Amino acid sequence: MKLKLNEEPHSLANYILNDLKSSENMGLLRCVQCGMCTSTCPGARHSQYNPRDMIERILQGDTTVIKDEDIWNCFYCYTCHSICPVGNSACEVNQILRQIAIDSGEVNEKVKPFLEFGDSFLTLAIGGIPSIFFPQMREDIGDEWWEFKENLDNVREELDLDSYIPTEDSIEEVRTLLINSGFEKRIKKIDGEL
């Protein structure tokens, strides 16, 4: 379904409310612009992301919010969701905006490093920290973490634990589910392969 926006002031808001990912009783249209979401948001504290502003723009039918760099600074912590007096969820709204952006080809470069998560699910049926983050993590956490990471198989063996990698049958089952659900296609679209 293509978005036909600006036909009425709440067309973007209604599109978001009708999205499958939208909670049944989301209070988007009940937003009173109190700013509680922004005052408790860690993303707002550490970037220019402003959940109250994002919601206001949506309610005004401002579709440029879809291309706004700042929507990619939401941590999905749901703090806004838990504090909102009218039951709105800026976090859920943000997730839907990001999907609209991806669908329309507006993939932010901040997303691409995380594609390795998807690749990990497709190849090993488990998530893992993308290797692009290893150097920063080693710097932030220290060499002990790196040594532990490099020796994880030995540590597991010493503790008499099985491998953390699922069996081939399990990997194939998860991969089949991810392909059939469109996950693999989504990853390729974000990566610019489609």
ZICOR-V879129 format. One record per residue. SS is DSSP state (helix for helix, strand for strand, loop for the rest). PSI is psi as a letter, one per 30 degrees, with the letter a starting at -180 (none if undefined). BURIAL is # if it has 9 or more other C-alpha atoms within 8 Angstrom, else .. Layout:
ss->SS psi->PSI burial->BURIAL
ss->SS psi->PSI burial->BURIAL
//
This chain:
ss->loop psi->k burial->.
ss->loop psi->k burial->.
ss->loop psi->k burial->.
ss->loop psi->j burial->.
ss->loop psi->l burial->#
ss->loop psi->g burial->.
ss->loop psi->f burial->.
ss->loop psi->l burial->.
ss->loop psi->e burial->#
ss->loop psi->g burial->#
ss->helix psi->e burial->#
ss->helix psi->e burial->#
ss->helix psi->e burial->#
ss->helix psi->e burial->.
ss->helix psi->e burial->#
ss->helix psi->e burial->#
ss->helix psi->f burial->#
ss->loop psi->f burial->.
ss->loop psi->k burial->.
ss->loop psi->e burial->.
ss->loop psi->f burial->.
ss->loop psi->k burial->#
ss->loop psi->k burial->.
ss->loop psi->e burial->.
ss->loop psi->h burial->.
ss->loop psi->k burial->#
ss->loop psi->h burial->#
ss->helix psi->e burial->#
ss->helix psi->f burial->.
ss->helix psi->g burial->.
ss->loop psi->k burial->#
ss->loop psi->g burial->.
ss->loop psi->h burial->.
ss->loop psi->f burial->.
ss->loop psi->g burial->.
ss->helix psi->e burial->#
ss->helix psi->e burial->#
ss->helix psi->e burial->#
ss->helix psi->f burial->.
ss->helix psi->f burial->#
ss->loop psi->j burial->#
ss->helix psi->e burial->.
ss->helix psi->e burial->#
ss->helix psi->e burial->#
ss->helix psi->f burial->.
ss->loop psi->g burial->.
ss->loop psi->a burial->.
ss->loop psi->g burial->.
ss->loop psi->k burial->#
ss->loop psi->j burial->#
ss->helix psi->e burial->#
ss->helix psi->e burial->#
ss->helix psi->e burial->.
ss->helix psi->e burial->#
ss->helix psi->e burial->#
ss->helix psi->e burial->#
ss->helix psi->e burial->#
ss->helix psi->e burial->#
ss->helix psi->f burial->#
ss->loop psi->f burial->.
ss->loop psi->g burial->#
ss->loop psi->j burial->#
ss->helix psi->f burial->#
ss->helix psi->f burial->.
ss->helix psi->f burial->#
ss->helix psi->e burial->#
ss->helix psi->g burial->.
ss->loop psi->k burial->.
ss->helix psi->e burial->.
ss->helix psi->f burial->#
ss->helix psi->f burial->#
ss->helix psi->g burial->#
ss->helix psi->g burial->#
ss->loop psi->k burial->#
ss->loop psi->f burial->.
ss->loop psi->h burial->.
ss->loop psi->f burial->.
ss->loop psi->g burial->.
ss->helix psi->e burial->#
ss->helix psi->e burial->#
ss->helix psi->e burial->#
ss->helix psi->f burial->.
ss->helix psi->f burial->#
ss->loop psi->k burial->#
ss->loop psi->f burial->.
ss->loop psi->g burial->.
ss->loop psi->g burial->#
ss->loop psi->l burial->#
ss->loop psi->j burial->#
ss->helix psi->e burial->#
ss->helix psi->e burial->#
ss->helix psi->e burial->#
ss->helix psi->e burial->#
ss->helix psi->e burial->#
ss->helix psi->e burial->.
ss->helix psi->e burial->#
ss->helix psi->e burial->#
ss->helix psi->e burial->#
ss->helix psi->e burial->.
ss->helix psi->e burial->#
ss->helix psi->e burial->#
ss->helix psi->e burial->#
ss->helix psi->e burial->.
ss->loop psi->g burial->.
ss->loop psi->g burial->.
ss->loop psi->h burial->.
ss->loop psi->k burial->.
ss->loop psi->k burial->.
ss->helix psi->f burial->.
ss->helix psi->f burial->.
ss->helix psi->e burial->#
ss->helix psi->e burial->#
ss->loop psi->f burial->#
ss->loop psi->f burial->#
ss->helix psi->f burial->#
ss->helix psi->f burial->#
ss->helix psi->e burial->#
ss->helix psi->e burial->#
ss->helix psi->e burial->.
ss->helix psi->e burial->#
ss->helix psi->e burial->#
ss->helix psi->e burial->#
ss->helix psi->e burial->.
ss->helix psi->f burial->#
ss->loop psi->g burial->#
ss->loop psi->l burial->.
ss->loop psi->l burial->#
ss->loop psi->l burial->.
ss->loop psi->k burial->.
ss->loop psi->k burial->#
ss->helix psi->f burial->.
ss->helix psi->f burial->.
ss->helix psi->f burial->.
ss->helix psi->e burial->#
ss->helix psi->e burial->.
ss->helix psi->e burial->.
ss->helix psi->e burial->#
ss->helix psi->e burial->#
ss->helix psi->e burial->.
ss->helix psi->e burial->.
ss->helix psi->e burial->.
ss->loop psi->l burial->#
ss->helix psi->f burial->.
ss->helix psi->e burial->.
ss->helix psi->e burial->#
ss->helix psi->e burial->#
ss->helix psi->e burial->.
ss->helix psi->e burial->#
ss->helix psi->e burial->.
ss->helix psi->f burial->.
ss->loop psi->g burial->.
ss->helix psi->e burial->.
ss->helix psi->e burial->.
ss->helix psi->e burial->.
ss->helix psi->e burial->#
ss->helix psi->e burial->#
ss->helix psi->e burial->#
ss->helix psi->e burial->.
ss->loop psi->g burial->.
ss->loop psi->h burial->.
ss->loop psi->k burial->.
ss->loop psi->l burial->.
ss->loop psi->k burial->.
ss->loop psi->f burial->.
ss->loop psi->k burial->.
ss->loop psi->l burial->#
ss->loop psi->l burial->.
ss->helix psi->e burial->.
ss->helix psi->e burial->.
ss->helix psi->e burial->#
ss->helix psi->e burial->#
ss->helix psi->e burial->.
ss->helix psi->e burial->.
ss->helix psi->e burial->#
ss->helix psi->e burial->#
ss->helix psi->e burial->.
ss->helix psi->e burial->.
ss->helix psi->e burial->#
ss->helix psi->e burial->#
ss->helix psi->f burial->.
ss->loop psi->f burial->.
ss->loop psi->g burial->.
ss->helix psi->e burial->#
ss->helix psi->e burial->#
ss->helix psi->e burial->#
ss->helix psi->e burial->.
ss->helix psi->e burial->#
ss->helix psi->e burial->#
ss->helix psi->e burial->#
ss->helix psi->e burial->#
ss->loop psi->f burial->#
ss->loop psi->g burial->.
ss->loop psi->f burial->.
ss->loop psi->none burial->.
//
